[in-house]
């Protein structure tokens, strides 16, 4: 089968790999129909994710058709259409019983990280009963790819951890796919303000269409002052960091209001300074989280009922044989205006 293989920082190739086989009774092998590229894949290629070793097939998102199941799988059978969670969960360990699937002792974020992932024609899914979701009849599979990772990540790590509430003020630093997913799902709670911050006017224009009340271009480094002006000098109740670099976390520290929350979503590959000399007295909460995907069933219902138009996040479409071009397009978003790309296997 064809697969996109990571060969170390800055190195990847599309090559032939053996079709995966069942290893444990709880496994399923899924034929991928549609997958995508995540910003985390770019972090891997930058060398930011030490757990991903050379030779790993990348990708942790997608939808497909069950090809085979182990003897212990009871919820799925060959031919079923399924949504693949980016997080693998046994459902039984202490962490899973707390809803912290991302820290499952035999799972977590392993697809496209510790084991081969979804940017291939087939993928092996451990703990299939609790790591796959049935696709409703007639569902738009392209839209559902957005439920593998970015919508639950934006919602759980940004909106829920950020304690977004009716009437609250929110700033989302980073108007990429994750930031836009946080923007879409923040609107469940009717905040009074959602300020989107980015360096790219195109992405800020998209954010405005998606429901942002204000946008700020930080190309001149003046975003903190502009946010303070927009909030009457108070700052925001929820500052959601959706990039993963020191400058954007620092910006969240600069704009969070007393009693507010900084919700980190971004993947950080280098150290970030925490300015407690300023924040120690401000009753500020700082949260971190790796998505648990516990919200997928709820988000699936919102997408099916058209409360969220997840498909509007998709800007480009490619075949699996064009995945290197897809990576080039996705990594040069400022020029290509890419948000999420769909790759058809």
N, C-alpha and C positions, 0 to 999 in steps of 0.2 A: 504494500500500500504506500501511497505518498504521505509524507509527513514533514513538518517544519522542525528541524532539529537545531538545538542550541549547542554551540561548540566553544563556549567561553566568551568573555566580554567582547562585544562588537562582532561576533562571528555566528552566523546561522546559515543553514542551507536547506533546500527542499530536496529530499532524497527518498529512496525506497527503503521501507522498513517492513519486517514481518508483521502480519496481522496479529494483534494481541489475542491471547487465549485466557480462559478462565484459570485462576490460580487457587481460589478458595470457594467454598460453597456459597458464600454471600456475594460473589462477584456477578456482574453482568458485563457483556461486551456490547457496545452500542455503535451502530453505524451512524456516523455523523452526517447530518444533512446540511446544517448551517452552524458556523462558528464565527468568532470575531477575534480581534486583537485588543488587548487591554493595556492601559498605561503601565501596569505592573510588568507586562512583558518587556516594555521598553526599559524599565528599571533593571530587570534581569540582564538585558543586553548591555546595560551600562556597568554591570558587575556589582549592583547594589544588593543582590539577594544571594548570599553565600551558600544557602541550602540547595540551590539549583546547580547541579553539576553538568559539566560538558557531556553531551550525548543524550540529553533529555529532550523529548518532544514537548514543545511549548503549548500553552493554551489551557484555560480552565473554564471556558464558557461554551455553551452550545445546546443544540437540540438534535434529536436523532431518532433512530428506530432500533429497538432492542433486537440484537442479532442472536444472542444466546444468554442463558442464565445458569447460575450454579444451582445445585440441588437444594440449597437453603433459601433461595429467593422465592417469596410467596406473593409479592404484590405486582410483579411484572412477568410478562411472557414474551417470547419472540414475536415480533410484529408490532408491539406496542410503541406508540410515539411518546417520547419522553423529553422533559426539560432536565438538563444536567445542572445541578448545583455546583458552584465553584468550590464549595466546602463539602468534604466527605465526612459523614458522621455515623458512628456505630449506633448511637441512640441509647447506649447502655452504661457507658463509663460515667464517672462522677461529673466530669465537665459537661457531657451531653445532657445529663439529668438536670443540670442548671441552665440548659439552653445555650451553653457556650460551645457550640459545635466546632468553632474555629480551633478549640483546644482539645478536641477529641484525641484520646491517647493512641488511637490507631488510625486516625484520619486527620481532620483539619484541612488546611490548604496544602494538599499534596499534589493535586493534578497540575501538570505543567511546572512543577516545582521539585518535589521529591520523587514523583513517578511520572511516567509519560502522560501527556495531556491531550487536548481535544483538537489541536490544529493538525488533523490527520483524517484519514478515511474511517478509521475505527479507533475506539478508546475502551480500555478496561476500567470499569467503575467499581471500586470496592464498596462494600456495605450498600449495595444497590437499593434495597428496600427503603433505606432512610436517606439516600443521597440523590435519588431521582424523583421527579414529579410527573404524574400523567398529564398529557396535553389534552385539553378538552376538544371535543369534536368541532371542527370549523375554526379553530384558533389560528391566528396569524403567527406562523412560526418565526418570522423575522422579528416581530415585536417581542416574542417570548425570549429570544436570545438576550434581550436587555435585562431579563429577570435572573439570569444566571449569576450576575455579579453587580453591575453598576447601580441598578435601582435599589436592591437591598443594601448595598454599601452606602450609597448616598443617604438612604433613609435611616438605617440602623446606626451607622458611625457618625453621621452628620446631624440629622434631624432629631432622632431620639436621644442620642448622647448630648446634643446641644440644648435639649430641653425646650425646644420650640413650642410656644404656647400661643393661644389667641391673643392678638394685640401686641405681641412681643416684636422686637426689632432684630433682624437677622442680617449678617453680612457673610457672604460666601466668597472666599478668596480662591479664585480659580474657576474659570468658566468653561472648563473642558467637560468631557462626558460625565465624570463623577460629580463635579460641581453643578452641572445642569440637572443631574438626577436628584441631587439634594434640593435644588430649586423646585422641581416638579413635586416632590413629595412633601416639602415644607408647607406647601399650600393646603395640605390636608388640615392643618391647624390654624389657618387664617391669621398669620402674623400681620402686623400693620405695615411693616417694611421688610422688603427683601432686597438688599443691595448686593449686586454682583460686581466683583473686582477682577480685572484681568489686564493683560497687555495688548490683547487682540480685539480690535474694534468689531471684526466680524463675529467673533464669539459673544461679545457683549450685545450686539444686535440680536443674535439668536436668543440670548438670555432675556432680552426685553420682550421678544415674541412669546417666550415661554412663561412670562408672568412676573419678571423682576420689576419692582417699583422704581428702581434707580440703578444706573450703571456707572462705574468709575474705571477709567483707564489709568493704570498706575505707571505708564511709561516714563513719566517724569518723577516718580517716587513720591508723589504728593497725595497718595490715596488716603493716608491716615487723616490728614487735615480735611480732605473732602468729606470723609465719613463723619467726622466730628461736626462739620458744618451741617450735613444732612440730618444729624440727630440732635441738633441744638446743643452741641458740646458734651453730650452725655456718653456717647458710644453706643454699642449694640449689646443686646442681651445675649445673643448667640453669635460667636465668631467661628465660622466653620472653615477649617484649613483643608483645601482640596487639591494641593499641589505636591507638597513633600520636599520643600527646600527651606533652608534657614530663613531667607528673606520673607517668605509668606507666613511662616510661624511668627516671626517677629512682628509682622503687620497685625496679626490677630492679637498679640499682646498689646499693641498700641491702640487698638480700637475697641476692646472689650470694655463694657461698662462695669462699674462696681456691682457686685452681685451676679455678674454674668458668667457665661461658660465659654471656654475655648474647646471646641470639639475637633480633635485632629483626625483627619481621614487619610491624608497623604502618606505615601511610603517614603520614609526618610532613609537615605543611604549614608548620610554623614551627620555628625553631632549638631545639635541645635542649642543655642543659649537660652536659658530660662532666666528672665529678669525679675527675680524675686525681690530685688531691692526696690522695685516699683510696685510689684503686685502683692506683696505679702499682706498688706492691710486692706485689700480691695474685695475680700470675700469672693474671689474668683475661683471657679472650678475648672480644672483642666482634665479632659477625658481623652483616652486612647481606646481604640478597638480595632480588631480585625473582624470583618463581617462574619456573622454566624449564619446568615440566610434563614433565620427563623421566620422572617417576614415574607418569604416567597409565596406561601399559600394566600395570604392576604393581598399581596401585590398582584398575584395572578387574577384574583377576582376584580381588582380595580382596573386592570388592563382589559379584561374581558367585558366589563361593563362600560368601558370607554371613559372612565373617570380620569385615566391617564392615557395619553397617546404616546406610547413608548416608541413607536416607529419613527416619530419625528427626530429622534436622535441619530438615525441612520442617514449617512450622506453618500456613501460609496458602496459599490458591490463588486466582488471579484469571484473568480473560480479558484479552487484550491491550487491549481497549477500556476496561478498568478499571485500567490501569497507574498512573494518577495516584493512585487510591485505594491501590494497592499500595505506591507510594512513601510515602504518608502513613502507612500501617500500619507499613512497615519502618523508617521514620525515627523513629517513636514507640514503639520496642520496649518501653520500660519500662511503657507503658500497654497496648499491644496484645499483649505477650508474644511478639512475632514473633522468629523466628530466620531461616530462609530462606523466601522466598515463591516459589511457582511461578507463572509467567505463561504461559498457553496461548495461542499465536498462532492 
